[in-house]
Amino acid sequence: MIGPRHSATTTLSLRSIAERASHQIVLRRRLPAPFDRTRIYVSSEAGLKYLRPRLTGVDPILLGLVREVIRTSNTVWDIGANTGLFAFAAAAVAGPGGTVLAVEPDTVMVNLLRRSTALPGKRAGIDVLPVAVAADPGVSRFCIAARNRATNHIEGFGSSQTGGVRAVQVVPTITLDSLLDHFPAPDVLKIDVEGAERLVLEGGLRLLRETRPTIICEVAPANAGQVTKIFTEHGYRIFDASHPAGTREPVDSAPWATLALAAGRSDRPATTDEGQRR
């Protein structure tokens, strides 16, 4: 049921006030089970949800995909790592034999990621790379969202959830294909870049042709057609990751929570908890 407009506006205003008032709070939090032997530093700058004593219920679809597609000793790239929820959960599953590359242009989040990598834990090594990923190498203007930094975006992209822009920074940009020259190729690639996913994929066509990782990608509705075209032209099947594993069927258009599998790979969950409780 749709409530009165003034109620929604009041709720949004109160939330915005709370988010801005709590900026700069940094806490150490344990990841949800089965990754709960891993801790990370989080900030209210990434959203009020990180102020909860427990992170249970935070991004359940994303963490479910970690359990489903990542295996022991995998190499994982996280493009748009933010606080590192996905990166550190992936590192817990991949274990000491795996590697994780966390790519994040926001210097505030980069500092949190680096603090988290210094925490002890039996997990994959995590490299933190402070750049943006786009179709071409160069520089871009990067917008810092007024509400929370989880909605930061390259200028010209982003969503209505930013609450405006509080600052604009100039950041270096690289491509997925250029990362192949410096880091081990990924078994799993996660992309969450607030509307710039088309640019990221356009800069990774060699990776799609040759490496063919499993891809988890947040896709804005405006990009669905172009993202679908890129995946289908490179022999990927597209699934809606919000549906339970084992019940999914290929879809014709990339949904918000896209799981893209190279031809020949099955849409099935992991059959073992190996690596998850290391």
SULCORNOR-V385472 format. One record per residue. RES is the residue in three letters. SS is DSSP state (alpha for helix, beta for strand, coil for the rest). PSI is psi as a letter, one per 30 degrees, with the letter a starting at -180 (* if undefined). BURIAL is I if it has 24 or more other C-alpha atoms within 12 Angstrom, else O. Layout:
res & ss & psi & burial
RES & SS & PSI & BURIAL
RES & SS & PSI & BURIAL
This chain:
res & ss & psi & burial
MET & coil & k & O
ILE & coil & k & O
GLY & coil & l & O
PRO & coil & k & O
ARG & alpha & e & O
HIS & alpha & f & O
SER & alpha & e & O
ALA & alpha & e & O
THR & alpha & e & O
THR & alpha & e & O
THR & alpha & e & O
LEU & alpha & e & O
SER & alpha & e & O
LEU & alpha & e & O
ARG & alpha & e & O
SER & alpha & e & I
ILE & alpha & e & O
ALA & alpha & e & O
GLU & alpha & e & I
ARG & alpha & e & I
ALA & alpha & f & O
SER & coil & g & O
HIS & coil & k & I
GLN & coil & f & O
ILE & coil & k & O
VAL & beta & k & I
LEU & beta & l & I
ARG & beta & k & I
ARG & beta & k & I
ARG & beta & k & I
LEU & coil & l & I
PRO & coil & l & I
ALA & coil & k & I
PRO & coil & g & I
PHE & coil & g & I
ASP & coil & g & I
ARG & coil & f & I
THR & coil & k & I
ARG & beta & l & I
ILE & beta & l & I
TYR & beta & k & I
VAL & beta & l & I
SER & beta & k & I
SER & alpha & f & I
GLU & alpha & f & I
ALA & alpha & g & I
GLY & coil & k & I
LEU & alpha & f & I
LYS & alpha & f & I
TYR & alpha & f & I
LEU & alpha & f & I
ARG & coil & k & O
PRO & coil & e & O
ARG & coil & k & O
LEU & coil & g & I
THR & coil & k & O
GLY & coil & f & O
VAL & coil & k & I
ASP & coil & h & O
PRO & alpha & e & I
ILE & alpha & e & I
LEU & alpha & e & I
LEU & alpha & e & I
GLY & alpha & e & I
LEU & alpha & e & I
VAL & alpha & e & I
ARG & alpha & e & I
GLU & alpha & e & I
VAL & alpha & f & I
ILE & coil & k & I
ARG & coil & l & I
THR & coil & k & I
SER & coil & g & I
ASN & coil & l & I
THR & beta & k & I
VAL & beta & k & I
TRP & beta & k & I
ASP & beta & j & I
ILE & beta & j & I
GLY & coil & h & I
ALA & coil & f & I
ASN & coil & b & I
THR & coil & f & I
GLY & coil & g & I
LEU & alpha & e & I
PHE & alpha & e & I
ALA & alpha & e & I
PHE & alpha & e & I
ALA & alpha & e & I
ALA & alpha & e & I
ALA & alpha & e & I
ALA & alpha & e & I
VAL & alpha & e & I
ALA & alpha & e & I
GLY & coil & l & I
PRO & coil & f & I
GLY & coil & f & O
GLY & coil & l & I
THR & beta & k & I
VAL & beta & k & I
LEU & beta & j & I
ALA & beta & j & I
VAL & beta & k & I
GLU & coil & k & I
PRO & coil & f & I
ASP & coil & j & I
THR & alpha & e & I
VAL & alpha & e & I
MET & alpha & e & I
VAL & alpha & e & I
ASN & alpha & e & I
LEU & alpha & e & I
LEU & alpha & e & I
ARG & alpha & e & I
ARG & alpha & e & I
SER & alpha & e & I
THR & alpha & f & I
ALA & coil & f & O
LEU & coil & k & O
PRO & coil & l & O
GLY & coil & k & I
LYS & coil & i & I
ARG & coil & l & I
ALA & coil & l & I
GLY & beta & k & I
ILE & beta & k & I
ASP & beta & k & I
VAL & beta & k & I
LEU & beta & j & I
PRO & coil & i & I
VAL & coil & l & I
ALA & beta & l & I
VAL & beta & k & I
ALA & coil & a & I
ALA & coil & f & I
ASP & coil & l & O
PRO & coil & l & O
GLY & beta & b & O
VAL & beta & l & O
SER & beta & l & I
ARG & beta & k & I
PHE & beta & k & I
CYS & beta & k & I
ILE & beta & j & I
ALA & beta & k & I
ALA & coil & e & I
ARG & coil & d & I
ASN & coil & l & I
ARG & alpha & f & I
ALA & alpha & f & I
THR & alpha & g & I
ASN & coil & l & I
HIS & beta & l & I
ILE & beta & k & I
GLU & coil & k & I
GLY & coil & f & O
PHE & coil & b & I
GLY & coil & a & I
SER & coil & a & I
SER & alpha & f & O
GLN & alpha & g & O
THR & alpha & f & I
GLY & coil & g & I
GLY & coil & l & O
VAL & beta & k & I
ARG & beta & f & O
ALA & beta & l & O
VAL & beta & k & O
GLN & beta & l & I
VAL & beta & k & O
VAL & beta & l & I
PRO & beta & k & I
THR & beta & k & I
ILE & beta & l & I
THR & coil & l & I
LEU & alpha & e & I
ASP & alpha & e & I
SER & alpha & f & I
LEU & alpha & f & I
LEU & coil & f & O
ASP & coil & f & O
HIS & coil & f & O
PHE & coil & l & O
PRO & coil & k & I
ALA & coil & k & I
PRO & coil & k & I
ASP & coil & e & I
VAL & beta & k & I
LEU & beta & k & I
LYS & beta & k & I
ILE & beta & k & I
ASP & coil & j & I
VAL & coil & g & I
GLU & coil & h & I
GLY & coil & f & I
ALA & coil & g & I
GLU & alpha & e & I
ARG & alpha & e & I
LEU & alpha & e & I
VAL & alpha & e & I
LEU & alpha & e & I
GLU & alpha & f & I
GLY & coil & g & I
GLY & coil & h & I
LEU & alpha & e & I
ARG & alpha & e & O
LEU & alpha & e & I
LEU & alpha & e & I
ARG & alpha & e & O
GLU & alpha & e & O
THR & alpha & e & I
ARG & coil & h & I
PRO & coil & l & I
THR & beta & k & I
ILE & beta & k & I
ILE & beta & k & I
CYS & beta & k & I
GLU & beta & k & I
VAL & coil & j & I
ALA & coil & k & I
PRO & alpha & e & O
ALA & alpha & f & O
ASN & alpha & f & I
ALA & alpha & e & I
GLY & alpha & e & O
GLN & alpha & e & I
VAL & alpha & e & I
THR & alpha & e & I
LYS & alpha & e & O
ILE & alpha & e & I
PHE & alpha & e & I
THR & alpha & e & I
GLU & alpha & f & O
HIS & coil & g & I
GLY & coil & g & O
TYR & beta & k & I
ARG & beta & k & I
ILE & beta & k & I
PHE & beta & l & I
ASP & beta & j & I
ALA & coil & f & I
SER & coil & f & I
HIS & coil & l & I
PRO & coil & k & O
ALA & coil & k & O
GLY & coil & f & O
THR & coil & f & O
ARG & coil & k & O
GLU & coil & l & O
PRO & coil & k & I
VAL & coil & l & O
ASP & coil & f & O
SER & coil & k & I
ALA & coil & k & I
PRO & coil & l & I
TRP & coil & e & I
ALA & beta & i & I
THR & beta & k & I
LEU & beta & j & I
ALA & beta & k & I
LEU & beta & k & I
ALA & beta & k & I
ALA & coil & k & O
GLY & coil & f & O
ARG & coil & k & O
SER & coil & l & I
ASP & coil & i & I
ARG & coil & l & O
PRO & coil & l & O
ALA & coil & k & O
THR & coil & g & O
THR & coil & l & O
ASP & coil & g & O
GLU & coil & k & O
GLY & coil & f & I
GLN & coil & f & I
ARG & coil & h & I
ARG & coil & * & I
